[in-house]
Amino acid sequence: MRWETLIVALLVVVLIVGSGLSDKFLTSASFTTGSFDMIEVALIALPMTLVIVTGEIDLSVASVLGLSSAFMGELWNAGLPLEIIMPLCLVLGAVCGFVNGFLVTQVGLPSLAVTIGTLGLYRGLALVILGDESVTSFPSSWTERAFGTIGGGWFPNVMVIFVILAIAFAVALHGTPYGRSIYAIGANEEAARFTGIRVKRVKMSLFVLAGAVAALAGIVMTLRNSTAAANVGVGLELTVVAAVLLGGVSIFGGKGSLFGVILAVILLGAIQKALLLADGVSSYWIQIVTGTLLVGSVLGPNLVVRAREARARATRARAPGAARAATTTTPRKEEDR
């Protein structure tokens, strides 16, 4: 059974259980608010999928989101228009991604250690820029767009950005030589290098892309909440990584699909919404469920692989015994010697 099929089955179960917990769960209003709650996770999960497929990881994305929000608030206080501020925030996110990529590809440091370090570095820079203040004086023309829906209906405007980026990332990963290079690097980096793939350049581009999209998520969150602050998005990287791994992307690289990750984001959003609407259920259960799914998404595929290897070993062990049994039960006749 494909991993995506399992996610769909889990999603059906969550929809049934959620509708039983609250009659407001399967409504258009629930979908709209749930989409707003998960839009930043959904955006950052797109480049994170490509990064993890190569066998790397970026844990600094939530801090880049917070840095983008703080930078946005500081520039707005300085009197710059949002039409200039937003591109500058994207450039800042790309620079943060470049720093991560440089330390990983050129210095040769492990991405886990590098991005844990820059997680604290970028969050610290955000606090230096804006401190513990918050900026809430953004123009309503922009905030209404970020919190509005298409035609006043149930589909949020910001989801259009996600749909466009999801299509672009899916085409790039699954339908271009660039995407095949990403899979090749994750499967065997040395072999990919010998085949002529510029491994360092590909990884660098992915880290830069992850930083830019994280900054975009910071812009969306700032306008959606009408507030710029340095502490927004704290801990968001856990949910992003959980969505990517739950979507079937191997933490060791080389495997996974963007479609599975999108399904996982929907599943996490449905679980979160069901728990929020349920009476008498603490919001802390969202973190417990997210952590459990993160562990399960790593443990499950590994157990499947081990089971397959054990079955293959058992098959190989039986084959010689069967051959010997066949030779002993059919001795050669005297005249054939």
Salt bridges, closest charged atoms under 4 A:
GLU4 OE1 - ARG2 NH2 3.42
GLU40 OE2 - ARG224 NE 3.07
GLU56 OE2 - LYS203 NZ 2.58
GLU189 OE2 - ARG193 NH2 3.06
GLU189 OE1 - LYS203 NZ 2.83
GLU190 OE2 - ARG193 NH1 2.97
GLU334 OE1 - ARG337 NH1 3.15
